[in-house]
Amino acid sequence: MRVRPSALIIERNCLLTMKYRYGGQDVYALPGGNPDPGESLSEVIVRELREELGVETEVDQLVLCGEVIGEDGRKDALHAVFAVHLIAGLPQLNPEHTSALSVEWLAIDDLPSKHLYPNIGEEIKALLAGALRGAYLGRIDQPYVE
């Protein structure tokens, strides 16, 4: 199982995402990525957001954590979602470091209807409303789009 740290960045009641297109569907990913050898989870987030979006960030606490289990085992991932604050720069894609199509700020109320990666729109909405206690979500039902 691989570990994928990602950033929960909220501004003006909107979530920062990176939009991709897979199988004819829009998929909105939380910014983040895969650790390089020797990197801590917070270091991954700082590096990935600097490389892919050109922003400087401050990583706060772990807010959500859950597993996506693929049918064949190859796509198993532990998603560790951290509260992150933008401290410098405006998010803009760097095509040398990402295949994302655009940066999208999604309204929190719209998250449950979007195809998110990881698929935690309801949980983010509940977390921000103060209705979710504890960070561990268990298994995340993640539909795969190829």
Chimera marker file (.cmm) of the C-alpha trace (Angstrom):
<marker_set name="trace">
<marker id="1" x="0.000" y="0.000" z="0.000" r="1" g="1" b="0" radius="0.5"/>
<marker id="2" x="1.387" y="3.358" z="-0.982" r="1" g="1" b="0" radius="0.5"/>
<marker id="3" x="0.913" y="6.496" z="1.087" r="1" g="1" b="0" radius="0.5"/>
<marker id="4" x="-0.461" y="9.632" z="-0.575" r="1" g="1" b="0" radius="0.5"/>
<marker id="5" x="-0.404" y="12.815" z="1.501" r="1" g="1" b="0" radius="0.5"/>
<marker id="6" x="-2.622" y="15.602" z="0.235" r="1" g="1" b="0" radius="0.5"/>
<marker id="7" x="-3.646" y="19.138" z="1.078" r="1" g="1" b="0" radius="0.5"/>
<marker id="8" x="-7.006" y="20.399" z="2.275" r="1" g="1" b="0" radius="0.5"/>
<marker id="9" x="-6.895" y="24.091" z="1.355" r="1" g="1" b="0" radius="0.5"/>
<marker id="10" x="-10.076" y="26.055" z="1.976" r="1" g="1" b="0" radius="0.5"/>
<marker id="11" x="-10.583" y="29.693" z="1.008" r="1" g="1" b="0" radius="0.5"/>
<marker id="12" x="-13.896" y="31.559" z="0.855" r="1" g="1" b="0" radius="0.5"/>
<marker id="13" x="-15.796" y="28.317" z="1.460" r="1" g="1" b="0" radius="0.5"/>
<marker id="14" x="-14.149" y="26.636" z="-1.543" r="1" g="1" b="0" radius="0.5"/>
<marker id="15" x="-11.711" y="23.712" z="-1.786" r="1" g="1" b="0" radius="0.5"/>
<marker id="16" x="-8.574" y="23.913" z="-3.925" r="1" g="1" b="0" radius="0.5"/>
<marker id="17" x="-8.433" y="21.004" z="-6.387" r="1" g="1" b="0" radius="0.5"/>
<marker id="18" x="-6.618" y="20.001" z="-9.540" r="1" g="1" b="0" radius="0.5"/>
<marker id="19" x="-8.879" y="18.983" z="-12.422" r="1" g="1" b="0" radius="0.5"/>
<marker id="20" x="-8.092" y="15.952" z="-14.589" r="1" g="1" b="0" radius="0.5"/>
<marker id="21" x="-10.090" y="14.215" z="-17.323" r="1" g="1" b="0" radius="0.5"/>
<marker id="22" x="-10.237" y="10.408" z="-17.249" r="1" g="1" b="0" radius="0.5"/>
<marker id="23" x="-12.580" y="8.205" z="-19.253" r="1" g="1" b="0" radius="0.5"/>
<marker id="24" x="-14.573" y="11.218" z="-20.367" r="1" g="1" b="0" radius="0.5"/>
<marker id="25" x="-15.173" y="12.330" z="-16.770" r="1" g="1" b="0" radius="0.5"/>
<marker id="26" x="-13.869" y="15.274" z="-14.791" r="1" g="1" b="0" radius="0.5"/>
<marker id="27" x="-11.915" y="14.157" z="-11.727" r="1" g="1" b="0" radius="0.5"/>
<marker id="28" x="-10.901" y="16.663" z="-9.048" r="1" g="1" b="0" radius="0.5"/>
<marker id="29" x="-7.867" y="15.701" z="-6.980" r="1" g="1" b="0" radius="0.5"/>
<marker id="30" x="-6.686" y="17.187" z="-3.740" r="1" g="1" b="0" radius="0.5"/>
<marker id="31" x="-3.178" y="18.539" z="-4.375" r="1" g="1" b="0" radius="0.5"/>
<marker id="32" x="-0.481" y="16.209" z="-3.104" r="1" g="1" b="0" radius="0.5"/>
<marker id="33" x="1.571" y="13.319" z="-4.323" r="1" g="1" b="0" radius="0.5"/>
<marker id="34" x="3.897" y="10.458" z="-3.627" r="1" g="1" b="0" radius="0.5"/>
<marker id="35" x="6.827" y="10.654" z="-1.214" r="1" g="1" b="0" radius="0.5"/>
<marker id="36" x="10.381" y="10.605" z="-2.447" r="1" g="1" b="0" radius="0.5"/>
<marker id="37" x="12.768" y="8.478" z="-0.370" r="1" g="1" b="0" radius="0.5"/>
<marker id="38" x="13.484" y="10.126" z="2.980" r="1" g="1" b="0" radius="0.5"/>
<marker id="39" x="10.618" y="12.645" z="2.807" r="1" g="1" b="0" radius="0.5"/>
<marker id="40" x="8.128" y="13.199" z="5.603" r="1" g="1" b="0" radius="0.5"/>
<marker id="41" x="4.455" y="13.549" z="4.666" r="1" g="1" b="0" radius="0.5"/>
<marker id="42" x="4.470" y="17.291" z="5.301" r="1" g="1" b="0" radius="0.5"/>
<marker id="43" x="7.628" y="17.694" z="3.192" r="1" g="1" b="0" radius="0.5"/>
<marker id="44" x="5.881" y="15.911" z="0.310" r="1" g="1" b="0" radius="0.5"/>
<marker id="45" x="2.981" y="18.364" z="0.422" r="1" g="1" b="0" radius="0.5"/>
<marker id="46" x="5.254" y="21.422" z="0.526" r="1" g="1" b="0" radius="0.5"/>
<marker id="47" x="7.353" y="20.101" z="-2.389" r="1" g="1" b="0" radius="0.5"/>
<marker id="48" x="4.437" y="18.944" z="-4.551" r="1" g="1" b="0" radius="0.5"/>
<marker id="49" x="2.498" y="22.190" z="-4.184" r="1" g="1" b="0" radius="0.5"/>
<marker id="50" x="5.621" y="24.242" z="-4.915" r="1" g="1" b="0" radius="0.5"/>
<marker id="51" x="6.417" y="22.147" z="-8.024" r="1" g="1" b="0" radius="0.5"/>
<marker id="52" x="2.901" y="21.677" z="-9.398" r="1" g="1" b="0" radius="0.5"/>
<marker id="53" x="1.177" y="24.916" z="-8.366" r="1" g="1" b="0" radius="0.5"/>
<marker id="54" x="3.975" y="27.402" z="-7.649" r="1" g="1" b="0" radius="0.5"/>
<marker id="55" x="2.815" y="28.169" z="-4.103" r="1" g="1" b="0" radius="0.5"/>
<marker id="56" x="4.433" y="28.161" z="-0.685" r="1" g="1" b="0" radius="0.5"/>
<marker id="57" x="2.455" y="26.425" z="2.020" r="1" g="1" b="0" radius="0.5"/>
<marker id="58" x="2.338" y="25.708" z="5.714" r="1" g="1" b="0" radius="0.5"/>
<marker id="59" x="1.189" y="22.223" z="6.690" r="1" g="1" b="0" radius="0.5"/>
<marker id="60" x="-1.011" y="22.028" z="9.771" r="1" g="1" b="0" radius="0.5"/>
<marker id="61" x="-2.526" y="18.925" z="11.348" r="1" g="1" b="0" radius="0.5"/>
<marker id="62" x="-3.727" y="15.645" z="9.868" r="1" g="1" b="0" radius="0.5"/>
<marker id="63" x="-7.498" y="16.025" z="9.464" r="1" g="1" b="0" radius="0.5"/>
<marker id="64" x="-8.611" y="12.933" z="7.516" r="1" g="1" b="0" radius="0.5"/>
<marker id="65" x="-7.102" y="9.547" z="6.798" r="1" g="1" b="0" radius="0.5"/>
<marker id="66" x="-8.477" y="6.524" z="4.961" r="1" g="1" b="0" radius="0.5"/>
<marker id="67" x="-7.630" y="3.669" z="2.628" r="1" g="1" b="0" radius="0.5"/>
<marker id="68" x="-8.578" y="3.050" z="-0.962" r="1" g="1" b="0" radius="0.5"/>
<marker id="69" x="-8.352" y="-0.662" z="-1.716" r="1" g="1" b="0" radius="0.5"/>
<marker id="70" x="-8.156" y="-1.574" z="-5.398" r="1" g="1" b="0" radius="0.5"/>
<marker id="71" x="-9.567" y="-4.840" z="-6.696" r="1" g="1" b="0" radius="0.5"/>
<marker id="72" x="-6.183" y="-6.040" z="-7.910" r="1" g="1" b="0" radius="0.5"/>
<marker id="73" x="-4.145" y="-4.606" z="-5.025" r="1" g="1" b="0" radius="0.5"/>
<marker id="74" x="-2.046" y="-2.393" z="-7.305" r="1" g="1" b="0" radius="0.5"/>
<marker id="75" x="-4.012" y="0.759" z="-6.546" r="1" g="1" b="0" radius="0.5"/>
<marker id="76" x="-4.111" y="0.386" z="-2.757" r="1" g="1" b="0" radius="0.5"/>
<marker id="77" x="-3.397" y="3.726" z="-1.105" r="1" g="1" b="0" radius="0.5"/>
<marker id="78" x="-3.483" y="5.261" z="2.334" r="1" g="1" b="0" radius="0.5"/>
<marker id="79" x="-4.659" y="8.854" z="1.934" r="1" g="1" b="0" radius="0.5"/>
<marker id="80" x="-3.419" y="11.249" z="4.615" r="1" g="1" b="0" radius="0.5"/>
<marker id="81" x="-5.166" y="14.614" z="4.273" r="1" g="1" b="0" radius="0.5"/>
<marker id="82" x="-3.651" y="17.597" z="6.081" r="1" g="1" b="0" radius="0.5"/>
<marker id="83" x="-5.026" y="21.070" z="6.690" r="1" g="1" b="0" radius="0.5"/>
<marker id="84" x="-2.741" y="23.337" z="4.668" r="1" g="1" b="0" radius="0.5"/>
<marker id="85" x="-2.485" y="27.124" z="4.428" r="1" g="1" b="0" radius="0.5"/>
<marker id="86" x="-1.277" y="29.095" z="1.416" r="1" g="1" b="0" radius="0.5"/>
<marker id="87" x="1.402" y="31.543" z="2.543" r="1" g="1" b="0" radius="0.5"/>
<marker id="88" x="2.753" y="32.843" z="-0.790" r="1" g="1" b="0" radius="0.5"/>
<marker id="89" x="1.769" y="32.733" z="-4.438" r="1" g="1" b="0" radius="0.5"/>
<marker id="90" x="-1.387" y="32.064" z="-6.402" r="1" g="1" b="0" radius="0.5"/>
<marker id="91" x="-2.035" y="28.465" z="-7.509" r="1" g="1" b="0" radius="0.5"/>
<marker id="92" x="-1.123" y="28.060" z="-11.182" r="1" g="1" b="0" radius="0.5"/>
<marker id="93" x="-0.374" y="24.808" z="-12.977" r="1" g="1" b="0" radius="0.5"/>
<marker id="94" x="3.190" y="24.004" z="-13.943" r="1" g="1" b="0" radius="0.5"/>
<marker id="95" x="2.800" y="21.586" z="-16.896" r="1" g="1" b="0" radius="0.5"/>
<marker id="96" x="6.361" y="20.328" z="-16.384" r="1" g="1" b="0" radius="0.5"/>
<marker id="97" x="5.266" y="18.782" z="-13.078" r="1" g="1" b="0" radius="0.5"/>
<marker id="98" x="1.603" y="17.833" z="-13.532" r="1" g="1" b="0" radius="0.5"/>
<marker id="99" x="-0.804" y="16.481" z="-16.127" r="1" g="1" b="0" radius="0.5"/>
<marker id="100" x="-3.715" y="18.339" z="-14.503" r="1" g="1" b="0" radius="0.5"/>
<marker id="101" x="-5.827" y="20.450" z="-16.844" r="1" g="1" b="0" radius="0.5"/>
<marker id="102" x="-6.652" y="23.281" z="-14.473" r="1" g="1" b="0" radius="0.5"/>
<marker id="103" x="-6.807" y="24.538" z="-10.918" r="1" g="1" b="0" radius="0.5"/>
<marker id="104" x="-10.392" y="24.534" z="-9.655" r="1" g="1" b="0" radius="0.5"/>
<marker id="105" x="-11.863" y="26.019" z="-6.486" r="1" g="1" b="0" radius="0.5"/>
<marker id="106" x="-14.954" y="23.912" z="-5.717" r="1" g="1" b="0" radius="0.5"/>
<marker id="107" x="-17.731" y="25.162" z="-3.454" r="1" g="1" b="0" radius="0.5"/>
<marker id="108" x="-17.903" y="23.050" z="-0.292" r="1" g="1" b="0" radius="0.5"/>
<marker id="109" x="-21.633" y="22.458" z="-0.788" r="1" g="1" b="0" radius="0.5"/>
<marker id="110" x="-20.926" y="21.014" z="-4.263" r="1" g="1" b="0" radius="0.5"/>
<marker id="111" x="-18.281" y="18.498" z="-3.137" r="1" g="1" b="0" radius="0.5"/>
<marker id="112" x="-20.621" y="15.509" z="-2.669" r="1" g="1" b="0" radius="0.5"/>
<marker id="113" x="-21.702" y="15.762" z="-6.328" r="1" g="1" b="0" radius="0.5"/>
<marker id="114" x="-18.140" y="15.911" z="-7.717" r="1" g="1" b="0" radius="0.5"/>
<marker id="115" x="-15.815" y="13.031" z="-8.582" r="1" g="1" b="0" radius="0.5"/>
<marker id="116" x="-13.066" y="13.706" z="-6.018" r="1" g="1" b="0" radius="0.5"/>
<marker id="117" x="-9.780" y="11.909" z="-5.484" r="1" g="1" b="0" radius="0.5"/>
<marker id="118" x="-9.805" y="10.777" z="-2.797" r="1" g="1" b="0" radius="0.5"/>
<marker id="119" x="-13.586" y="10.417" z="-2.753" r="1" g="1" b="0" radius="0.5"/>
<marker id="120" x="-14.222" y="12.286" z="0.514" r="1" g="1" b="0" radius="0.5"/>
<marker id="121" x="-16.524" y="15.156" z="-0.426" r="1" g="1" b="0" radius="0.5"/>
<marker id="122" x="-19.176" y="14.274" z="2.174" r="1" g="1" b="0" radius="0.5"/>
<marker id="123" x="-16.506" y="13.870" z="4.850" r="1" g="1" b="0" radius="0.5"/>
<marker id="124" x="-14.889" y="17.236" z="4.068" r="1" g="1" b="0" radius="0.5"/>
<marker id="125" x="-18.273" y="18.921" z="4.249" r="1" g="1" b="0" radius="0.5"/>
<marker id="126" x="-19.012" y="17.219" z="7.595" r="1" g="1" b="0" radius="0.5"/>
<marker id="127" x="-15.546" y="18.086" z="8.948" r="1" g="1" b="0" radius="0.5"/>
<marker id="128" x="-15.967" y="21.769" z="8.129" r="1" g="1" b="0" radius="0.5"/>
<marker id="129" x="-19.454" y="21.797" z="9.662" r="1" g="1" b="0" radius="0.5"/>
<marker id="130" x="-18.036" y="20.331" z="12.894" r="1" g="1" b="0" radius="0.5"/>
<marker id="131" x="-20.062" y="17.140" z="12.457" r="1" g="1" b="0" radius="0.5"/>
<marker id="132" x="-17.154" y="14.730" z="11.936" r="1" g="1" b="0" radius="0.5"/>
<marker id="133" x="-15.204" y="13.533" z="14.961" r="1" g="1" b="0" radius="0.5"/>
<marker id="134" x="-11.890" y="11.801" z="14.460" r="1" g="1" b="0" radius="0.5"/>
<marker id="135" x="-9.641" y="11.720" z="11.441" r="1" g="1" b="0" radius="0.5"/>
<marker id="136" x="-9.734" y="8.013" z="10.522" r="1" g="1" b="0" radius="0.5"/>
<marker id="137" x="-12.331" y="7.227" z="7.861" r="1" g="1" b="0" radius="0.5"/>
<marker id="138" x="-11.504" y="3.566" z="7.242" r="1" g="1" b="0" radius="0.5"/>
<marker id="139" x="-12.125" y="2.370" z="3.714" r="1" g="1" b="0" radius="0.5"/>
<marker id="140" x="-12.869" y="5.046" z="1.104" r="1" g="1" b="0" radius="0.5"/>
<marker id="141" x="-15.204" y="3.975" z="-1.701" r="1" g="1" b="0" radius="0.5"/>
<marker id="142" x="-13.225" y="5.263" z="-4.681" r="1" g="1" b="0" radius="0.5"/>
<marker id="143" x="-14.697" y="4.662" z="-8.129" r="1" g="1" b="0" radius="0.5"/>
<marker id="144" x="-11.879" y="4.309" z="-10.657" r="1" g="1" b="0" radius="0.5"/>
<marker id="145" x="-12.053" y="6.014" z="-14.004" r="1" g="1" b="0" radius="0.5"/>
<marker id="146" x="-9.569" y="4.966" z="-16.672" r="1" g="1" b="0" radius="0.5"/>
<link id1="1" id2="2" r="1" g="1" b="0" radius="0.2"/>
<link id1="2" id2="3" r="1" g="1" b="0" radius="0.2"/>
<link id1="3" id2="4" r="1" g="1" b="0" radius="0.2"/>
<link id1="4" id2="5" r="1" g="1" b="0" radius="0.2"/>
<link id1="5" id2="6" r="1" g="1" b="0" radius="0.2"/>
<link id1="6" id2="7" r="1" g="1" b="0" radius="0.2"/>
<link id1="7" id2="8" r="1" g="1" b="0" radius="0.2"/>
<link id1="8" id2="9" r="1" g="1" b="0" radius="0.2"/>
<link id1="9" id2="10" r="1" g="1" b="0" radius="0.2"/>
<link id1="10" id2="11" r="1" g="1" b="0" radius="0.2"/>
<link id1="11" id2="12" r="1" g="1" b="0" radius="0.2"/>
<link id1="12" id2="13" r="1" g="1" b="0" radius="0.2"/>
<link id1="13" id2="14" r="1" g="1" b="0" radius="0.2"/>
<link id1="14" id2="15" r="1" g="1" b="0" radius="0.2"/>
<link id1="15" id2="16" r="1" g="1" b="0" radius="0.2"/>
<link id1="16" id2="17" r="1" g="1" b="0" radius="0.2"/>
<link id1="17" id2="18" r="1" g="1" b="0" radius="0.2"/>
<link id1="18" id2="19" r="1" g="1" b="0" radius="0.2"/>
<link id1="19" id2="20" r="1" g="1" b="0" radius="0.2"/>
<link id1="20" id2="21" r="1" g="1" b="0" radius="0.2"/>
<link id1="21" id2="22" r="1" g="1" b="0" radius="0.2"/>
<link id1="22" id2="23" r="1" g="1" b="0" radius="0.2"/>
<link id1="23" id2="24" r="1" g="1" b="0" radius="0.2"/>
<link id1="24" id2="25" r="1" g="1" b="0" radius="0.2"/>
<link id1="25" id2="26" r="1" g="1" b="0" radius="0.2"/>
<link id1="26" id2="27" r="1" g="1" b="0" radius="0.2"/>
<link id1="27" id2="28" r="1" g="1" b="0" radius="0.2"/>
<link id1="28" id2="29" r="1" g="1" b="0" radius="0.2"/>
<link id1="29" id2="30" r="1" g="1" b="0" radius="0.2"/>
<link id1="30" id2="31" r="1" g="1" b="0" radius="0.2"/>
<link id1="31" id2="32" r="1" g="1" b="0" radius="0.2"/>
<link id1="32" id2="33" r="1" g="1" b="0" radius="0.2"/>
<link id1="33" id2="34" r="1" g="1" b="0" radius="0.2"/>
<link id1="34" id2="35" r="1" g="1" b="0" radius="0.2"/>
<link id1="35" id2="36" r="1" g="1" b="0" radius="0.2"/>
<link id1="36" id2="37" r="1" g="1" b="0" radius="0.2"/>
<link id1="37" id2="38" r="1" g="1" b="0" radius="0.2"/>
<link id1="38" id2="39" r="1" g="1" b="0" radius="0.2"/>
<link id1="39" id2="40" r="1" g="1" b="0" radius="0.2"/>
<link id1="40" id2="41" r="1" g="1" b="0" radius="0.2"/>
<link id1="41" id2="42" r="1" g="1" b="0" radius="0.2"/>
<link id1="42" id2="43" r="1" g="1" b="0" radius="0.2"/>
<link id1="43" id2="44" r="1" g="1" b="0" radius="0.2"/>
<link id1="44" id2="45" r="1" g="1" b="0" radius="0.2"/>
<link id1="45" id2="46" r="1" g="1" b="0" radius="0.2"/>
<link id1="46" id2="47" r="1" g="1" b="0" radius="0.2"/>
<link id1="47" id2="48" r="1" g="1" b="0" radius="0.2"/>
<link id1="48" id2="49" r="1" g="1" b="0" radius="0.2"/>
<link id1="49" id2="50" r="1" g="1" b="0" radius="0.2"/>
<link id1="50" id2="51" r="1" g="1" b="0" radius="0.2"/>
<link id1="51" id2="52" r="1" g="1" b="0" radius="0.2"/>
<link id1="52" id2="53" r="1" g="1" b="0" radius="0.2"/>
<link id1="53" id2="54" r="1" g="1" b="0" radius="0.2"/>
<link id1="54" id2="55" r="1" g="1" b="0" radius="0.2"/>
<link id1="55" id2="56" r="1" g="1" b="0" radius="0.2"/>
<link id1="56" id2="57" r="1" g="1" b="0" radius="0.2"/>
<link id1="57" id2="58" r="1" g="1" b="0" radius="0.2"/>
<link id1="58" id2="59" r="1" g="1" b="0" radius="0.2"/>
<link id1="59" id2="60" r="1" g="1" b="0" radius="0.2"/>
<link id1="60" id2="61" r="1" g="1" b="0" radius="0.2"/>
<link id1="61" id2="62" r="1" g="1" b="0" radius="0.2"/>
<link id1="62" id2="63" r="1" g="1" b="0" radius="0.2"/>
<link id1="63" id2="64" r="1" g="1" b="0" radius="0.2"/>
<link id1="64" id2="65" r="1" g="1" b="0" radius="0.2"/>
<link id1="65" id2="66" r="1" g="1" b="0" radius="0.2"/>
<link id1="66" id2="67" r="1" g="1" b="0" radius="0.2"/>
<link id1="67" id2="68" r="1" g="1" b="0" radius="0.2"/>
<link id1="68" id2="69" r="1" g="1" b="0" radius="0.2"/>
<link id1="69" id2="70" r="1" g="1" b="0" radius="0.2"/>
<link id1="70" id2="71" r="1" g="1" b="0" radius="0.2"/>
<link id1="71" id2="72" r="1" g="1" b="0" radius="0.2"/>
<link id1="72" id2="73" r="1" g="1" b="0" radius="0.2"/>
<link id1="73" id2="74" r="1" g="1" b="0" radius="0.2"/>
<link id1="74" id2="75" r="1" g="1" b="0" radius="0.2"/>
<link id1="75" id2="76" r="1" g="1" b="0" radius="0.2"/>
<link id1="76" id2="77" r="1" g="1" b="0" radius="0.2"/>
<link id1="77" id2="78" r="1" g="1" b="0" radius="0.2"/>
<link id1="78" id2="79" r="1" g="1" b="0" radius="0.2"/>
<link id1="79" id2="80" r="1" g="1" b="0" radius="0.2"/>
<link id1="80" id2="81" r="1" g="1" b="0" radius="0.2"/>
<link id1="81" id2="82" r="1" g="1" b="0" radius="0.2"/>
<link id1="82" id2="83" r="1" g="1" b="0" radius="0.2"/>
<link id1="83" id2="84" r="1" g="1" b="0" radius="0.2"/>
<link id1="84" id2="85" r="1" g="1" b="0" radius="0.2"/>
<link id1="85" id2="86" r="1" g="1" b="0" radius="0.2"/>
<link id1="86" id2="87" r="1" g="1" b="0" radius="0.2"/>
<link id1="87" id2="88" r="1" g="1" b="0" radius="0.2"/>
<link id1="88" id2="89" r="1" g="1" b="0" radius="0.2"/>
<link id1="89" id2="90" r="1" g="1" b="0" radius="0.2"/>
<link id1="90" id2="91" r="1" g="1" b="0" radius="0.2"/>
<link id1="91" id2="92" r="1" g="1" b="0" radius="0.2"/>
<link id1="92" id2="93" r="1" g="1" b="0" radius="0.2"/>
<link id1="93" id2="94" r="1" g="1" b="0" radius="0.2"/>
<link id1="94" id2="95" r="1" g="1" b="0" radius="0.2"/>
<link id1="95" id2="96" r="1" g="1" b="0" radius="0.2"/>
<link id1="96" id2="97" r="1" g="1" b="0" radius="0.2"/>
<link id1="97" id2="98" r="1" g="1" b="0" radius="0.2"/>
<link id1="98" id2="99" r="1" g="1" b="0" radius="0.2"/>
<link id1="99" id2="100" r="1" g="1" b="0" radius="0.2"/>
<link id1="100" id2="101" r="1" g="1" b="0" radius="0.2"/>
<link id1="101" id2="102" r="1" g="1" b="0" radius="0.2"/>
<link id1="102" id2="103" r="1" g="1" b="0" radius="0.2"/>
<link id1="103" id2="104" r="1" g="1" b="0" radius="0.2"/>
<link id1="104" id2="105" r="1" g="1" b="0" radius="0.2"/>
<link id1="105" id2="106" r="1" g="1" b="0" radius="0.2"/>
<link id1="106" id2="107" r="1" g="1" b="0" radius="0.2"/>
<link id1="107" id2="108" r="1" g="1" b="0" radius="0.2"/>
<link id1="108" id2="109" r="1" g="1" b="0" radius="0.2"/>
<link id1="109" id2="110" r="1" g="1" b="0" radius="0.2"/>
<link id1="110" id2="111" r="1" g="1" b="0" radius="0.2"/>
<link id1="111" id2="112" r="1" g="1" b="0" radius="0.2"/>
<link id1="112" id2="113" r="1" g="1" b="0" radius="0.2"/>
<link id1="113" id2="114" r="1" g="1" b="0" radius="0.2"/>
<link id1="114" id2="115" r="1" g="1" b="0" radius="0.2"/>
<link id1="115" id2="116" r="1" g="1" b="0" radius="0.2"/>
<link id1="116" id2="117" r="1" g="1" b="0" radius="0.2"/>
<link id1="117" id2="118" r="1" g="1" b="0" radius="0.2"/>
<link id1="118" id2="119" r="1" g="1" b="0" radius="0.2"/>
<link id1="119" id2="120" r="1" g="1" b="0" radius="0.2"/>
<link id1="120" id2="121" r="1" g="1" b="0" radius="0.2"/>
<link id1="121" id2="122" r="1" g="1" b="0" radius="0.2"/>
<link id1="122" id2="123" r="1" g="1" b="0" radius="0.2"/>
<link id1="123" id2="124" r="1" g="1" b="0" radius="0.2"/>
<link id1="124" id2="125" r="1" g="1" b="0" radius="0.2"/>
<link id1="125" id2="126" r="1" g="1" b="0" radius="0.2"/>
<link id1="126" id2="127" r="1" g="1" b="0" radius="0.2"/>
<link id1="127" id2="128" r="1" g="1" b="0" radius="0.2"/>
<link id1="128" id2="129" r="1" g="1" b="0" radius="0.2"/>
<link id1="129" id2="130" r="1" g="1" b="0" radius="0.2"/>
<link id1="130" id2="131" r="1" g="1" b="0" radius="0.2"/>
<link id1="131" id2="132" r="1" g="1" b="0" radius="0.2"/>
<link id1="132" id2="133" r="1" g="1" b="0" radius="0.2"/>
<link id1="133" id2="134" r="1" g="1" b="0" radius="0.2"/>
<link id1="134" id2="135" r="1" g="1" b="0" radius="0.2"/>
<link id1="135" id2="136" r="1" g="1" b="0" radius="0.2"/>
<link id1="136" id2="137" r="1" g="1" b="0" radius="0.2"/>
<link id1="137" id2="138" r="1" g="1" b="0" radius="0.2"/>
<link id1="138" id2="139" r="1" g="1" b="0" radius="0.2"/>
<link id1="139" id2="140" r="1" g="1" b="0" radius="0.2"/>
<link id1="140" id2="141" r="1" g="1" b="0" radius="0.2"/>
<link id1="141" id2="142" r="1" g="1" b="0" radius="0.2"/>
<link id1="142" id2="143" r="1" g="1" b="0" radius="0.2"/>
<link id1="143" id2="144" r="1" g="1" b="0" radius="0.2"/>
<link id1="144" id2="145" r="1" g="1" b="0" radius="0.2"/>
<link id1="145" id2="146" r="1" g="1" b="0" radius="0.2"/>
</marker_set>
